[in-house]
Amino acid sequence: MAVTVASDDYLPNVAVLARSFRSVHPEIPLYVFRLQRDAPWMLDGVAVEVDARETGLFDDPYLRLKLDRSEFAMAAKPSVLQWTAAHLAPRRILFLDADLCFFAPARELIARLDEHDWVVSPHVLTPYPHARRTWVRPDLTDIAGAGLINSGLFGLRVNAATGEFTEQWRDLCQGFGAFDPDRGHREEQKSFNWVLSFSQSVHVLRDPATNVAYWNLHERSLRGRRPDAFTVNGEPLVCFHFSGFDPHRPFQVSRHDRRHSYLDHPALASLLREYSSRVLSEEDRLGGADQESVAAWTTFPSGLEIDRRMRMLYKRHEATIANGLDPWTEEGEHYYASAMLRPQPGSGSLLPVLIRQLVDEQPSVRSAHPDCDVHPEPVLAWFAGEAERLGYGELLDRHRPTLPTVDHLLHFGEQVPRSALRGLDQPLGADRSKLLRRLEGTGDRAELARRLRTLDDEIWAETTMAGIRRLVRRRGIRSAYPEPLGDDHPRLVRWLRVYGAVEGLPADAAEVFERCRPSRTLARILSAMNRFRHLGEIAPLGLVGIGSETLIQHLLWCMDTHPEYDLDDLHCLRWIVAEAPWLGVPATLELHVNARRLDPPMREVEEAFLGPVLGRDPRFREAHRAHRRRHPWRDRLARSTSPRRALEGESALLRDRNDRNEPTGVHVFGFLRSPIGIGTMGRGVVEALRTRSIPCRGQALPNVIMDEDLDLEHLEVDFEPNWKTNVFVYFPHRRERMLNLLPESLVADRRNIAYLAWEQQEAHPEWAELFADFDDIWALSRFAGKSLSAAMKRPVHHVPCVLDRRGWPPPTAKSEVGFPRQRRVFLFNFDPNSSIERKNPFGLVEAFRRAFHPRDEVTLWIRAAHGHRREVADGLRRLAASIDATGLDIRLDLRRLDRVDLLRMVSACDAYVSLHHAEGFGYTCAEAMAYGRPTIASGYSGNLDFMDEENSYLVDCEVGEVEIPEGPFVRGSLWGMPDLDHAAHQLRSVYRHPREAARRGRRAALEVKNDLAPETVGRRIQALLEGRGQEERDTAGTSAISRGPATIAAGRSGPATVGRSGSAEASEFAN
């Protein structure tokens, strides 16, 4: 069987291919996959027509937006192969490009498929002559760039191996980055070349008479004047590939070729004339390309053109622009068209991406405005005046992010004659070009037309915050709200809620302005600067106006990591440093880089550091004084660590390391303002200490995911110099030395404890040196403790995580959270940012498929937190595809829920399930058990500290190696492999035996509420702080804490296998 794919403008070429192929291979049917079906089908009896939509190609509407027709046809090839293999069940498939023409049977290609999975055709077999003639193209560099083998002619056997590569090929040439010039122009041909590496059974066809083309004429002797007499190296020509050939210009071999001449090669000239004649004959018969068909690929529904530049930008910024909307709807058109007029994260600029591309193409504009990436306003004004000339006038009128204001409408409504406005729904929007044509050349109206052309200079707003700032500049608004970043901020938020939409701002303008309250914007940027330490090093005073442009530029470059802040935050930062830079004084002093530089925090040292700005405005000095008044500990710490006191031996911070029986207060450093598991872990330590009346203070560390209400005060260090103990709740695989991030005076001569979250059976040997400066190491589970102890060669103490149930909602009915009331609901909640592979929702979907039939009244509800983040998009798409393939009632919930709503879901489900490969602790399981929900989970890793066969349903696991690396889980790492058949058995057990499930749920609730309560964990922490941790065991009945040793001795190995009961039959897994 042979297949090809083409759009309707290539139908004449397809007809020539079909007739020529049938003449030499009448026994092999040719299937033509049509991307459009606007032109009539006139090849009955010659080829079989297939609608390419059947292949699923059009399921992703963004693919058609980012690719032009030619690229789309190329990207379609693997989908065509997949559909053919699945629906037509051939033994072998030949793929033929539409611009091939056959003159003799392809016997050798077909014969080789008896021995190999793939038979591919190389572009060249020998080097080009005259290598020094660099002006002659193509050369070997061009060929290498295009691909060593040609994707327009190949054969494959249909089997699992070729199916696997075809799926990989499809992902490469349709997924993110495909055809993107910034990623090496990853066309389908370059991607197809991976078959040489990814597949084991590949034959490279070296027949010189097959796939002859401009790229290999230097090595093949083409002779003959008639179709039946063309030969190559004395053998009949099998097929010629007319790549880049225009039948209307038969004297040019190919638009890609500068090496061969029509005039110098009689046989080639005859061949080109023959093919041209055939194509033009078919073109006459078919009637040429349908213009409406062409427009369907080149315009939005409104008729707005999608040009080459826009498609390039849709490829380049796919990660931030694509959002699931259909571009071929009115809503989708507005979203995607206006995206060209907005800056995009990762572009390194506050300029809208289309305008930035135009600036890059016009050096004179770039040289006139070298800082336009940070100060875009002058270039926006330039574009407003030049948009029509550049071809983007209609785009600007229809889809500018901010529409004309009421004032503008009223002002121009008084001046524009009613006759000129007749029939125009949006005279200052989509219909502005029509209004301009009516006004131009009519005397005094010409001046009005000129003003209308430059209107965007006044109202352009590339982001919501930029629009708000420009609106506030209006005299009436600024006089009513003179301090929009200060005391007037709340009132301005209320005004925007009422009048923002009327003024042309987006509907969420008030919410954006509230979110970008200066203290909140500065908090998010401070968090990022403390993570990206180089930002503080290159612009230590960037938050108070010195080096701000450099800082903002680097913050823009960092946005491709999807950080805590967004583009509105950066516009807010520009506003702050321009009008109220003293607001940045606290954040400047809280930067870790600056805090270490100014350690100890003496007033005069800070004043010297802030010296360049203190004299500019008295409000800088007042902001500094206010910061020190809020934190009087800074003066006390500075006095206690002065050189004089240190020399006299009177430092209040010196610790008697032999006396640990009376712990003073504790500082807990952790991700306390982050809604992820390790953030909950740190907050639990604070609450546990408070239950034992141990003074403590939480110190929030930065993280890429922070609380929505994060404020600057949450990141300001609140330290008590006389307290002797620091606990750092952290990941061991973070590369930096934790103690080197903070000022030395906060960590020196104190007891520093690392409380680590880890979920692997093995740990890195370098951690022994990395954590050598810590006095003690704690682990959140015995499983983690054994791993860390073996790597660090020192004792590691087990401190379970706290289950703090304060503020938990009461149990909720199914209907209140959206669950189907008449069905049994299994729930799984996970964060794909914590490794979608480790959380293993794919295994859960498969186990659920094995457990249930579509007739069973059962639902699996999978809720993914932070599913909006682009770095998890591919994994969630794979998960959605696996769900669709089951045909069962499985729901993937990507809503952004707060913690209370999530707990309500947990309380309402019938059972909870987690088939993880590894868990450091297993918070979601513990939370479900606390609500009395029957819980099914992998019998492996940290959750075994509080789960057993009496209070839950454990799934058998074997230890296996990681196959898909992600984060710290590299190839060769070990984790648990849940037995999916046993998991299906456990799912059916809960479904069929609800009484037993309820009994286990009640027992689980009693145990975890006691064992993981803040009071229970507080006793354990207090014992460790007082030096009693290694001897003392908690004796609270059958508590999780009493199930094994509280301290893990150095050098003990981890488990190998886990049996059905969940105990370690061949190891020390559940001591």
ABEGO torsion letter per residue (X at the ends): XBBBBBBAAAAAAAAAAAAAAAAABAABBBBBBBABAABBBAABGABBBBBAAAAGAAABAAAAAABBAAAAAAAAAAAAAAAAAAAAGBABBBBBBAABBBABBBAAAAAAAAABABBBBBABABBBBGAABAABOBBAAAAAAAEABBAABBBBBBBAAAAAAAAAAAAAAABBGBGBAAAGGBBAAAAAAAAAAABABBBBBABAABGBBAAAAAABBBBEABAAABBBGGBBBABBBBBGBBAABAABABAABAABBAAABAAAAAAAAAAAAAAAAAAAAAGEBBAAAAAAAABBAAGBBBBAAAAAAAAAAAAAABAGBBAABAAAAAAAAAAAABBBBGAGBABBAAAAAAAAABAAAAAABAAAAABAAAAAAAAAAAAAAAGAAAAAAAABABBBBAAAAAAAAAABBAAAABGBABAABAAAAAAAAAABGBEAAAAAAAAAAAAAAAABBABAAAAAAAAAABAAAAAABABAABAAAAAAAAAAAAAAAAAGBBAAAAAAAAAABAAAAAAAAAAAAAABAAAAAABAAAAAGBGAAAAAAAAAAAAAAGBABBAAAAAAAAAAAAABAAAAAAAAAABAAAAAAAOBBBAAAAAAAAAAAAAABAAAAAAAAAAAAABAAAAAAAAAABAAAAAAGABAABBBAABAABBBBBBBBBBAABABAAAAAAAAAAAAAAAAGBBBBBBBBBBABBBAABBAAAABBBBBAABABBBBBBBAABABBAAAABBAAAABGBBBBBBBBBABABBBAAAAAAAAABABBBBABAAAAAAAAAAAGBBBBBBBBBBBABGBBBBBBAAAAGBBAABBBBBBBBBAAAEAAAAGAAAAAAAAAAABBAABBBBBBBBBBGAABAAAAAAAAAAAAAAAAAGBBBBBBABBBBAAAAAAAAAABABBBBABABBAAGAAAAAAAAAGBBBBBBBBEAAAAABBAAABBBBBBBBBBBABBBEABBBGBBBBBBBAAAAAAAAAAAAABAAAAAAAAAAAAAAAAAAABAAAAAAAAAAAAAGAAAABBBABEABAAAABBABBBBGBBBBABBBAAGBBAABAAAX
